[in-house]
């Protein structure tokens, strides 16, 4: 169950990195294409202006994507912490219970040994 959760977290993390990389690659590709394309200077400038105007929107989309991934990771981390805390509480309770049982067994053994070591009264015939 823990391995599956880690796999999901790694998958979510990879998809966030992939989306960010894809957006960055698309931007770099578009700018490179604009600069290399056989257009007039005026057309290239218009396209560059449109691209520059789109950068804030692209940055906002990227920021939103990163925030969503961070929220997912945060929620997963919190859920994992809660599960770990529950298991820890159960382990502590089991340890306390086992310790109390062992203490009772030792107490009984000590009581029996003490009663066996007491001198027995002599029987008269």
N, C-alpha and C positions, 0 to 999 in steps of 0.2 A: 504494500500500500504506500509506503514511503518513497519507494523507487518511482512509482507512477506519478506521485505528486511532484517529485523533483523533475521528472521528464516533462510534465506539463509546464512547470515553471521555466525550464530551459527552452521549451518550445515557444512560450509566450515571449521570453526575452529575445530569442532569435528572430521572431516575427517583428518585434519592435525595431531591432537593429536592421533587419531587411528592409522594412518600410522607410526608415531614415536613409539608408544607403541608396534605395531606389529613388527617393526624392532628390537627394544630392546628385546622383548620377544623371537623372533627367535634366536637372538644372545645368550641370556642366555640359552635357551633350547638346542641349538647346543653344547655349551660348557659343559653343564651339561650332555648331552647325551654322549659326548666324554669321560668325566671323569668316568662315571658310566659303560659304555659299556665294555663287557668282551673282551678286546683286550690286546695284549702284550704292554709293555711299549714303544717299538720302534714304533708300529703302532699308538698308542695314541699320541706320540710326533709328528709324521708326520701329523696327522690330526689336532693337535693343531697348528702346524706351518702353515698349509694351512688356518686354521681359522684366525690365527693372521695376515697372509698376506692379508686376505679378509677384515679385520677391517677398513683399510683406505678407501677402496672402499665403504664399508657400511656407514662409517661416512660421506663420500662425498655425497652419496645418501640421507642420512638423512638431511644433511645440505641443499642440493638442494630442498628437499621436504619442509623443514621449510622456506626457502627463497621464494619458490613459494607461500606458504600459506601467508607469510607476505606481499608479493606483492599484492595478492588478497585482503587481508584485508585493505591494504593501499589504493588500488584503490577504494574499496567500501567506505572507510571513506572519501576519497576525493570527490567521487560522492555525498555522503550524505551531506557533507559540502556545496558543490555547490548548491544542491537542497534547503538546509536550508537557505543559503544566498539569493537565488532567492525569496523564500517565505518571508523572512524578508524584502527585498527591496519592494515587492508588498505590504506588510502590512504597511510599512512606507509611501509609496506613497498614499495608501488608507486613512491612518490617516491624512496626509497633506491635501488631497482633502476634506475629511469630515470636517476638522478644518476650511478650507477656506469657505466652504458652510455655516457652523454654524456662522462664523464671519459675513458673508454677511447678514444672517437672523437677527442676533442681531443688526447689523448696521441699517437695514431697520426698525426694531422695535423701536430702539432708535430715529430714524429720525421721525417716525410717532408719537411717544409719545411727542417729542419736538414740533411738529407742532400742536398737539392737546392741548398742555399746553399754547400756545401763546394766548394772549387776542384777541378775535374776535372784529372787528370793529362793532360799534352799527349801526343798520339799522335805517334810518330816514323814517318816514312815511309822 
